[in-house]
């Protein structure tokens, strides 16, 4: 059973609730710790239309306070030193790390308030350890609606040959659409772009390192809902992540916008 800690709470001071243009977010505050930061608050780069920005450089902590952290057993979420090899000059010193063992359960994630009809997600992903079996689908980012559950998950999926990046999209019906991309390697930083918009044909896609765009089937539409949360890590969307499956990964420089894809870091 997943255990929900850090229940929904009122965030004071540097993390007060704001509503800009219909987009709910938790702005951060303070002075970035260490090197130059990519984010100066939850509102990415001061753009009030952006939903959130997280690079963990707020005095070596998160800018955006999660409304919940959900994990099973010894699975963990923490701020750590950023893994070597990320070429961004504004990467700072810290990243968000997730460590999970399927024997403990599938949950290891943070949930952030981020309500929108459209999401442009951009971030950098590093997988340092990965062991999953055939047909395991390990969610590492989710778009969540309280009415229908997750509407999209960005996953690592083992297709019987090797682990691949994928998205799993909930469509009308309800139906589902699994879109499989390229292979995942460990000890490699990836630039990740993900798009989702409601009630639209071809309304979800993802792209790795600016390469091929992998898009959902053109005969289906995304759910006609306005999700409320972005989950970083896995909270409910994984499948067959069980004993013998393990993962350690980092997310850094996470930016989510409602009207344009954030650009690559310098």
N, C-alpha and C positions, 0 to 999 in steps of 0.2 A: 504494500500500500504506500502510496506517495504521502509524504508528510508535508503539509503546507506550513512554512514558518515565515516569519515576518508578515503577518496578516495585514490586510489593507489598513493603512494608517494615514493620518493627516500629517503632511510634511511641512515643517515650519522653516522660517528663515530663508536659507539659500535654496530651498527646494519647495517653494510655494506653487500651488496649482495655477496654471495660466490657460487662457483660452484665446487663441489667435486665429481668426478666420475659420472658426469651426474646428480647429485642430487642437486637441487637448494634449498637454505635455507637462513634464515636471522640469522647469528650468533649474539649472545648477547655479553654482556661485563659487566664490573664492578665487584663489590664484593657482594656476597650474603648477604642479610640482615638477622639478627636474627640468628636462629639455623643453624646447618650444613645443607647444601643444597644438594638435590639429583642431581640437574643440575647446571653446571657452565657456560653454554651458550646454545644457540639454538642447537649447535652440541653436542648431548648427550654424556656426559662424555668424551669429547675430541675425539670421534670416527668420523673421517671425512666421513664415510659411512652412519652415522645416518642422519636422516632428520631434526628432531627437538626434543627439550627437554624443558618442561615448568613446573616449580614448583612454580613460582611467588615469589621466594626468592631473586630476584635481587633488593636489597634495597626495599623489600616489593612491588615489581612491576613485570611485565612480563619480561622474558629474550627475548622472541620472539615477536617482534612488529607485530601485525596483519596488513595485507595490507588493511583490511577493517573491520569495525564493523557494523553489520547489525541488527537493531532492530526496532520493531514497538511500537509506543506510549510510555508507561511507562515501557515496558520490559527493562531489564537492564543486563549488564555484568560488573563485578567489581572484584577487588582483595580484599579479606576479610580474617579474621582469620580462620584458618582451623578448621572444625568441630571436636568435641571430638570423640575419638574412633579409629582413624587411628593408627594402631600398628607400622608403619614404624619408625625406629629410625632416619631416615634422612628426615622426612616429613617437617621439618622446621616449620614456623609459618603461612604461607599464602597459600591460594588456590584461584582458579578462580570460582566465583559464578555467576549463571544465575538465574534470577527471571523473570517469564513470566505469563501473564494472556491472555488466548485465546481471551478474548473480545477486547484486544488491537491488536491482530494479532499473526501470527505464528513465527515471526522472533525475535531471541535473540542470536546472535552468532558472533564469531570472525573467520576470514578467514586468514589462514597462507599459504604462498608459500611453497609447499612441493611436487615437481614433481618427480614421480617415476613410474615404471612399476609394482612394488610390494610394499605393505605396511604391516608392522607388527606394529600394534598399541597396546600400553600397557599403562594403566592408572588406577587411583583409583577414584571411583565415589561414591558420597554420595547424597541421595535424602532425603531432610528434609520435603518437602511438595509435595503432588501429588494428584490431583483430575482430572480424565479424564473419559469421557464417553465411552461406548461400541463403537468399531470401530475407536476410535481415535488412531492415530499413531504419536507419538511425537518424532521427530528426536533430538538426543542429540550429535551426531557426524556424519559428512558427508565427503565422498571423492568425490571431485568435478572436473569435466572436462569441460572446456569452450565450447567444441564442442557438447557434448551430455547431459550436466547437471550433476547431481549427479550420480555416478556409484554404490555407496553403502551408505546407512544410517544405523547407529546404533540407535535403537529406544526403546521407551517404548510404547508398543501396548496393548490396551485393547481388549481381544479376546472374550468378552461377559461374562467371568467368573471373571477375575481380570487383572490388569496390568501385562504384561510380558515383559522381555527383548526380542528383536528381531533384525534381520537385514533385510533390504529391498534391494535386489540386482537387478540392471538393467542387463538383459542378452540379447543375440542375438535375433533379431526378428523385432522390440524390444519387449521383453517380460520382466516379472518381477518375482521375487521369494521372497516370504515372509517366513522367517525362524524364528520360534517362540521357545523361550527357557523357562526358569523358571520364577517364580513370582518375582515381585519387592516389597520390603518392604522399608518403610521409616526409617530414623534414623539408617541406616546401611551402613557401608563402603563396597564397592565391588571392587575386583580386576578384571579388564576387559581386555581381550585379543581379538583382532580382526585382521583377515588376509584377504587381497584381492590381487589378482594378475591378470593381464590382459589375455584375450583370453584363458581361461583355464577351463576345466571341474572341478567341485568341487573347483573352484577358490576363494571361500569366505566362511569364517566360523567365529564363535565367541565362547568364553568360559568365564564363570564367576567363579571366585574363584577357578580356576584350575579344575573345574568339567567337566561335559559333553561338548563335542565339537559339536556344532550345525552347520551343513554344508548345503550349497545350494544343490539343486537337481543335481544328477549326469548325467542328460540328457540335461543339458544346460551349456553354457559357459558364462563367464564374458565378458563384452565389450572389444573389441580390441582397447583400447585407453590408452594413458599415461596421467592420471589426473595431474592437476597442483596445487591443493589446498587441504588442510585439513581444514574443518570447525568444530570448537568446539562449540556446541550448535546447534541451528536450524536456517537455513537461507532460504531454499526453500523446504525441503524434507518432512516436516510434512503434515499430512492429518487429517482433521476434528478437529484440535485444535482450539476451538471456545469459545464463551462466556460460562462461568461456569467451564472451564478447567483452572487449575493453576498448576504451578510447581516451586519449588525452589530446586536447586541442586548445588553441587560443583564437579569440576574436580581438581585433584592434581596429581603431578608427572606423567605428560603425556610424554611418550617417543614413537617416531615413527622411525622405522628402515627399511631399504630396503632389508636386507638379513638375519635377524634372529630376533626372538622375544626377546625383552628386558626382563631381569629377574625380579623377584619379588624384592621389596625393602627389605633391611635388617631390 
